Amino acid sequence: MKISCIICGKESLDKNTIGINKKLLGEDIEHYYCIDCLADYLECTVQDIIDKIEQFKEEGCKLFE
């Protein structure tokens, strides 16, 4: 299943991008953001998102590669 960004239309979002959307916005979301658009939506930096992905990976979260 190919998932695209709801804002910019970037296609084929990777597993980590999909995972961080679910982790921060809720498991049942229907629309996803690419990392850049998610950072804008959450009013944070892209690096903040990347850091969170790494943190969740280290914690063993199954949503991430």
For each residue, the residues with C-beta under 8 A, 3 or more apart:
1:
2: 11 12
3: 12 13 18 32
4: 9 10 11 12 13 32
5: 8 9 10 11 13 32 33 34 37
6: 31 32 33 37
7: 33 34 37 40 41
8: 5 34 36 37
9: 4 5
10: 4 5 13 34 37
11: 2 4 5
12: 2 3 4
13: 3 4 5 10 17 18 21 32 34
14: 17 18 65
15: 18 19 63 64 65
16: 19 20 53 57 64 65
17: 13 14 20 21 32 33 34 35 38
18: 3 13 14 15 21 22 32 63
19: 15 16 22 23 53 56 61 63 64
20: 16 17 23 24 35 38 49 52 53 56 63 64
21: 13 17 18 24 25 29 32 33 38
22: 18 19 25 26 27 29 63
23: 19 20 52 56 61 63
24: 20 21 38 42 52
25: 21 22 29
26: 22 29
27: 22
28:
29: 21 22 25 26 32
30:
31: 6
32: 3 4 5 6 13 17 18 21 29
33: 5 6 7 17 21 37 38 41
34: 5 7 8 10 13 17 37 38
35: 17 20 38 39 46 49 50
36: 8 39 40 46
37: 5 6 7 8 10 33 34 40 41
38: 17 20 21 24 33 34 35 41 42 49
39: 35 36 42 44 45 46 48 49
40: 7 36 37 43
41: 7 33 37 38
42: 24 38 39 48 49
43: 40
44: 39 48 49
45: 39 48 49
46: 35 36 39 49 50
47: 50 51
48: 39 42 44 45 51 52
49: 20 35 38 39 42 44 45 46 52 53
50: 35 46 47 53 54
51: 47 48 54 55
52: 20 23 24 48 49 55 56
53: 16 19 20 49 50 56 57 64
54: 50 51 57 58
55: 51 52 58 59
56: 19 20 23 52 53 59 61 63 64
57: 16 53 54 60 61 64 65
58: 54 55
59: 55 56
60: 57
61: 19 23 56 57 64
62:
63: 15 18 19 20 22 23 56
64: 15 16 19 20 53 56 57 61
65: 14 15 16 57
